[in-house]
Amino acid sequence: MKIVIQRVSEARVKVDEKTVGEIGKGLMLLVGIDENDEKKDADWLVQKILHLRIFGDEEDKLNLSVKDISGELLCISQFTLIADYKKGNRPSFIKAAKPDKAIPLFDYFKEEIAKSGLKMESGIFGADMKVSLINDGPVTIVMDSITKN
């Protein structure tokens, strides 16, 4: 799995002009699932994301996690993160998990995030989504799952 983590002051996702997910201060997660990803990848990422210290403390040092600030999370499926761009100019998405594997793993990832008790919203898998956000900082981190490290 590959995830782009963005610290946001707000974020929302629309499908067919209707807002389907919206958060305030917290993290927006763009989630790409590889054909070889498993639940253990999701488990590792969930723990890393929930405890990642990228929010400022009283001295404005990055010492607080999304859990520490009772932040919110917006999860967006993003198969294009798994692009192979090494040859030519047109990216290949052949290594992205097919929907029959990706949907259950994405749902599992969201369920594990939700167990934190924090507000968690998401887009709609496979839909044409319009995502907007205000990146706070900006702070953006790209994280690969444990099997990729």
C-alpha positions, 0 to 999 in steps of 0.5 A: 500500500502507498499512502499520501498523508496530508495534514489539513485544516479542512478537506472534502470529497464530492461525487456528482456535485454532492459532498460525500465526505468532509472533515475539519482539522486532521489528515487526508489520506490518499490510499493506493492498494497494490496487487500484493498488499495484505491486511498486515500492510493495512494494520501497520499503516493504520498504526503508523498514521494514527501515531505519526507526530506531525501536529504542533504542540504548545511550542509549535514542535511536531510532537502530536499525533492525529489521536492526540489532537482528536483530529479527523480523517478523510480516506480516498481510494487512489489507484493511480498511486501504484503507477509504474512510470519507468517506461514511456510517458503513459503510466501503467496501473497493472500492479494496482489491485483489482476491485475484487481485492482492493475494495475489501482491503480499503474497507478493512483499512477504513474500519481499522482507522475508525476503531480509533474513535476518531471521525473518519469519512471517505470517498466512494471507491471507483467514483469520479471524485472531486477532492478539495483541501487546505493543506496545513503547513504544508505537511505532506508525507508519502508512506509505503506499507511494511512489505515495501520497506 
